[in-house]
Amino acid sequence: MISIYSFPGTRGVRVTWAAEELGTAYEYKIINLYQGEHKQPEYLAISPTAKVPVIKDGNTVIAESGAILTYLADCAGKLIPPTATPERACYEQMMYFVMTELEQPLWTMGKHKFALPEVKRIAANLELGAWEFQQALAIFAQLLGDRQYVLGDEFSVADIAAGHTLSWAQGFKQPLTHDNVIAYADRVLARPALAKAREVEAQAKASLA
């Protein structure tokens, strides 16, 4: 059984969602960001960046949500193409694009909304982030084309990364603009495994009260 160190409303939901899709047994360990648990020595020994999510699988510790999704899918042997294949190359391309291009403008906005110290926030970066997101979204729409999922007709963990990023955009009131992207987001975000992951998060957060 793996341990998922996470906090509701973060990228950690990607990991819980993946575990639910894959049927991977896990224990959800909430790291109370409000109380600063992520900055305590015990957690820093696991995650030197003081961020969530992180997983532990025996003696293996992995951070970065994209890396975790790939690891879990490879271990389960499903929802990911085999290594050293053209299909795997396409998977890697889409994952890197989502993480480095589609998500980053949203994180720029997040940093200047709430994550950075208030004195370091720059209001103009909110507008810049929104503009950059639309540029990346247009490319994503082109890459998606008329596919059901980012790799074709089959759902993969790359859709977890992409779907969650689009839900983040919705939360930031950023229009998805393109009909194929809107339909894709509706399709992916309606998956029962995501609903279950959010339920797990809600129960964990309720336990803090």
Secondary structure, DSSP 8 states (H G I E B T S, - for coil): -EEEEE-TTSTHHHHHHHHHHHT--EEEEE--TTTTGGGSHHHHTT-TT--S-EEEETTEEEESHHHHHHHHHHHHT-SS--TTSHHHHHHHHHHHHIIIIISHHHHHHHIIIIIS-GGG--THHHHHHHHHHHHHHHHHHHHHTT-SBTTBSS--HHHHHHHHHHHHHHHTT----SHHHHHHHHHHHT-HHHHHHHHHHHHHHHTT-
